[in-house]
Amino acid sequence: GELATILAGRSLGISPGAIRRKSSRVSAEKWAQLRDLAETWRGQGHLYVADSAAADKTTTDSVGAWLRSRSQVGAGRLGLVVIDYLQLMESTDPRASEYDRITSATRALKRLAMALAVPVLVLSQLSRAGRTAGRDRDGAAQVRPEPGLEALRGSGSIEQDADAVLFLHRTLSD
């Protein structure tokens, strides 16, 4: 669906905003190229999207089952799995705390990546407190220019189970 179209648009130099607005600034020829490329990607199995909004629960078990079924389709080799995002993963235990839910999810996703021999990119929410580096002499909060590992929201298991942690951020301007 939409993700394939946006990714195809980026490769053709069409912004996601122009695609969503169906901008008249995009030529008919570019729209045709966009449609063809997005359909090619979807049709050849280069991009699968599991929309968790359509499911009742997105658990690591349901993600694992879906990935195992996809690994049996076509060439059978998954290139990359992206989880958007960790804090939306549900637990099979309705009484689990956020900490327990995140800890369980990161461990299960790590095991899944190893079992399927596929890289798993897990997007995570950052806490707002993670950019605070302490207080100055006057008691004002000092803001760090970039987030650190302490900014990961939910559990220390995120950094523990990850092979690498990368941050995307905007530089704060004065």
C-alpha positions, 0 to 999 in steps of 0.5 A: 500500500501506502509505504510502497508508494512513498518509498517508490516516490522517494526513489523517483524524487517525489516527496511523500507530501506530494504523494499524499496531496496528489500534487498537480506539480507532479507530471502525469508521466511521473505518476505513471512511473510511480504507480508502475514502480510501486506495483512492481515492488508489491508484485515481486515480493520486495516489500511486505507490510503487515499493518498492525492497526488491522490486527487486534494485537501485535505481539512478538508471537504474531510477528514471528508467525507472520515472518515465518509464513513470509520466509516460505514464500518466493525466494524465502529470504527476508532482507530486513524486518522493521518494527514500527515501533517497540512501545506498541508491541502488546504482551500476552500478559494483560497485567504486564508493566511497560518495563516487563512488556518491553523487556519481553519484546526485545528478547523475543525480537532478538531470538526471532532475528537469530532464528530467521537469520534476518536483521530486525530494525526496531524503532523506539520512542525516546523519553523526554527526560533523556535530553536533560544532562543535569542542572547548571549552577542556577538550577536550570536544566541543561539540554544535551545536543543529542540523545543518549542510551538513557533516552530509550523509553521503557527498559534497559533491555533495549540497549542490552538486546540490541547489536547497535543503537542509532539515534535520529535527531534534529540539532536544537537551534537557539 
